[in-house]
Amino acid sequence: MKKFVFALIAFVSLSAFAQTKQDGNEMLEHMKTNNPSFTNGFVYGYIRGVTDNMPCIPSEVTNGQRYEIVKNYLEQNPETRHEYQGRLVTKALNKAYPCKKTAPKG
């Protein structure tokens, strides 16, 4: 029962977090919080949700690695932090794991 209640709270909170259309500044602020088990859990979930269907990320890349890649990208690219957080997550992971171009057939 505890797991169900926690999952429900996490889902509702994550939905609220995702619907605010926060930018990279707000996302980085959440990442730097002193309550990583609660606040960062939502950021982990958000990053996972955005990146789960990105085809060029190797399957062995952990959510923790994805989180660190996004955090480093936000810290190293302050000029882009005004952009929507979903776009920044995608940019960070595409930079870290670009799709390999295949030679044309024929």
C-alpha positions, -999 to +999 in steps of 0.1 A: +000+000+000+029+024+008+043+018-026+010+026-043+006+059-023+042+069-030+037+061-067+005+081-068+021+111-051+051+109-074+029+107-105+008+137-095+038+157-086+057+148-117+027+157-138+025+191-122+063+195-126+062+186-163+031+207-171+047+240-158+068+241-189+098+251-169+130+263-185+165+251-180+171+276-152+143+261-131+154+226-139+190+232-128+176+248-096+158+216-089+189+196-096+209+217-071+184+213-043+193+200-008+166+174-010+177+151-038+157+121-029+124+140-033+129+169-057+155+153-079+134+122-082+110+142-103+138+155-125+151+119-129+116+108-139+111+137-163+145+131-180+136+094-183+103+102-198+118+126-224+146+102-234+130+068-233+122+069-270+153+085-282+167+058-305+204+067-304+209+064-266+226+031-259+204+008-238+231+004-211+231+041-203+216+045-168+191+072-158+218+085-134+241+090-164+213+108-183+207+130-153+244+139-151+247+146-188+217+170-186+230+187-155+264+192-171+249+205-203+228+230-183+258+242-163+281+245-194+255+262-216+240+290-196+230+308-228+204+282-236+188+278-201+159+301-211+147+273-234+120+248-225+134+220-203+122+192-227+141+207-255+173+211-234+171+175-222+169+164-259+197+187-269+220+174-241+214+137-249+216+142-287+250+159-281+262+131-259+248+103-281+245+115-317+229+092-341+254+076-365+247+083-401+244+053-423+258+052-458+231+054-485+222+021-501+227+017-538 
